[in-house]
C-alpha cells in the first residue's frame, strides 16, 4: 500500500472511531458493500468492500449524522480507501421497516487512475483523491434495529451513474 493510501486509511479509521459519543443515540457499525450497478458505462459491478462507521443524533432531533471509512474493490479492479460523512432523516415507516433518506459526501483514492477519470469523465481529483456525492436510502427492520440495508446512488453526467447495495451491522 502506498504512503498516501496508508495515511488516508489511518485518517478514515481515526474519524470513525473518534466520532462524537456524547450524543443521545450513538452507534458504531460495520458496512459490507455487496456490489454496484453502473449505468451508462460498462465497468466492473463486483465492488465488495468493508467500512467502519459511527452514527449519532442529537437529543430531540430525528436527524442522524454519520461518518464511515474503509476500503472497497473499485470498478477498475483496484482496492481503494474511502471516507464518507453525511446526514439522514426518517422518511416513512412501512410496517416494521423504517425508511431513511439522506446524503453523503466524501472522497476515495484512485491513485494512478485519477488522471484517466478526469480525462474520460471530467471527474476532478486532488493527488488521486476524487470527490464523492451520494444520495442514500436506508431500510431498518424495527425487529432487528442493528441491521440496515442501504441503496446508495452516485450520479454522473449524461446518464452515467452508480447504484450501490450495502448492509450495515451495529456492534
C-alpha positions in Angstrom: 0.0 0.0 0.0 1.4 3.4 -1.0 2.1 6.1 1.6 -0.9 8.3 0.6 -3.2 5.3 0.8 -1.9 4.3 4.3 -2.3 7.9 5.5 -5.8 8.1 4.1 -6.8 4.8 5.6 -5.4 5.8 9.0 -7.3 9.2 8.8 -10.6 7.4 7.9 -10.3 5.0 10.8 -9.4 7.8 13.2 -12.5 9.8 12.1 -14.8 6.9 12.6 -13.5 5.7 15.9 -13.4 9.3 17.4 -16.8 10.5 16.2 -18.9 12.1 18.9 -20.0 9.7 21.5 -21.8 12.3 23.6 -25.0 12.0 21.5 -28.4 10.8 22.6 -28.3 7.8 20.2 -24.8 6.7 19.1 -23.9 3.5 17.3 -20.8 2.1 15.8 -21.3 -0.2 12.8 -19.6 -2.2 10.1 -20.8 -1.9 6.5 -20.4 -4.7 3.9 -20.5 -3.3 0.4 -22.1 -6.1 -1.7 -21.8 -4.6 -5.2 -22.8 -1.9 -7.7 -24.6 -1.4 -10.9 -23.1 1.1 -13.3 -25.4 3.0 -15.7 -24.2 4.5 -19.0 -20.8 2.8 -18.9 -19.5 -0.7 -18.9 -17.5 -1.2 -15.7 -16.9 -4.0 -13.2 -20.0 -4.3 -11.0 -18.3 -6.6 -8.5 -17.3 -4.0 -5.9 -17.2 -5.5 -2.4 -15.9 -3.5 0.5 -15.7 -3.1 4.2 -16.2 0.1 6.1 -16.4 1.0 9.8 -18.9 3.7 10.7 -20.3 5.8 13.5 -23.8 7.4 13.5 -25.4 9.6 16.1 -28.3 12.0 16.6 -28.8 14.9 19.0 -31.4 14.8 21.7 -34.8 15.6 20.4 -33.7 15.5 16.7 -34.7 13.0 14.1 -31.6 14.0 12.0 -28.9 11.4 12.2 -25.2 12.1 11.3 -22.7 9.5 10.2 -19.0 9.2 9.3 -17.5 6.0 7.9 -14.3 4.9 6.3 -12.7 1.7 4.9 -11.7 0.1 1.6 -13.6 -1.2 -1.4 -12.7 -3.0 -4.7 -13.4 -0.3 -7.2 -14.8 -0.6 -10.7 -11.3 -0.6 -12.2 -10.3 -3.7 -10.1 -8.2 -1.9 -7.6 -8.5 -1.6 -3.8 -9.4 2.0 -2.9 -9.7 3.6 0.6 -12.8 5.7 1.1 -14.2 8.1 3.7 -17.8 9.5 3.7 -19.8 11.7 6.1 -23.4 12.8 5.9 -26.9 13.1 7.3 -30.2 11.1 7.1 -33.7 11.8 8.1 -36.7 9.4 8.6 -38.9 9.4 5.5 -41.6 6.8 6.3 -42.4 3.6 8.3 -43.6 0.7 6.2 -44.8 -2.0 8.6 -41.8 -3.0 10.6 -39.3 -1.1 8.4 -38.1 2.4 9.0 -37.1 4.2 5.8 -34.5 6.9 6.0 -33.3 9.2 3.2 -30.0 11.1 3.2 -26.9 12.5 1.5 -23.2 11.8 2.0 -20.1 13.5 0.8 -16.5 12.2 0.9 -13.6 11.0 -1.2 -12.0 7.8 -2.4 -8.4 7.4 -3.5 -7.9 6.2 -7.1 -4.1 7.0 -7.4 -3.0 6.2 -10.9 -6.5 6.2 -12.3 -7.4 9.7 -11.2 -6.0 11.4 -14.3 -7.8 8.9 -16.6 -11.1 9.5 -14.7 -10.6 13.3 -15.2 -9.8 12.9 -18.9 -12.6 10.4 -19.7 -15.4 11.6 -17.4 -14.4 15.1 -16.2 -14.0 13.8 -12.6 -11.6 16.1 -10.8 -9.1 14.9 -8.3 -6.5 16.2 -5.8 -3.5 13.9 -5.7 -5.6 10.9 -6.6 -8.4 11.7 -4.2 -11.7 12.1 -6.1 -14.8 13.7 -4.6 -17.9 11.7 -4.0 -21.5 12.9 -3.5 -24.2 10.3 -2.9 -27.9 10.0 -2.1 -28.8 7.3 0.4 -32.0 5.3 1.1 -31.7 3.1 4.2 -34.1 0.4 5.4 -34.0 -0.6 9.1 -36.1 -3.5 10.3 -37.5 -2.4 13.7 -37.3 -6.0 14.9 -33.6 -6.1 14.2 -32.5 -2.5 14.7 -28.9 -3.4 14.4 -29.2 -4.3 10.7 -29.6 -1.7 7.9 -29.9 -2.2 4.2 -28.7 0.7 2.0 -29.1 1.8 -1.5 -26.6 4.5 -2.5 -26.8 6.4 -5.8 -23.7 8.3 -7.1 -25.0 10.5 -10.0 -22.9 11.3 -13.0 -23.2 13.3 -16.2 -25.0 12.2 -19.4 -26.8 9.2 -17.8 -23.7 7.8 -16.2 -24.1 6.8 -12.6 -23.7 4.1 -9.9 -26.3 2.3 -7.7 -24.7 0.5 -4.8 -26.1 -2.0 -2.4 -24.7 -2.5 1.1 -25.7 -3.8 4.5 -24.6 -2.4 7.9 -24.5 -4.2 11.3 -24.2 -2.3 14.6 -21.6 -3.5 17.1 
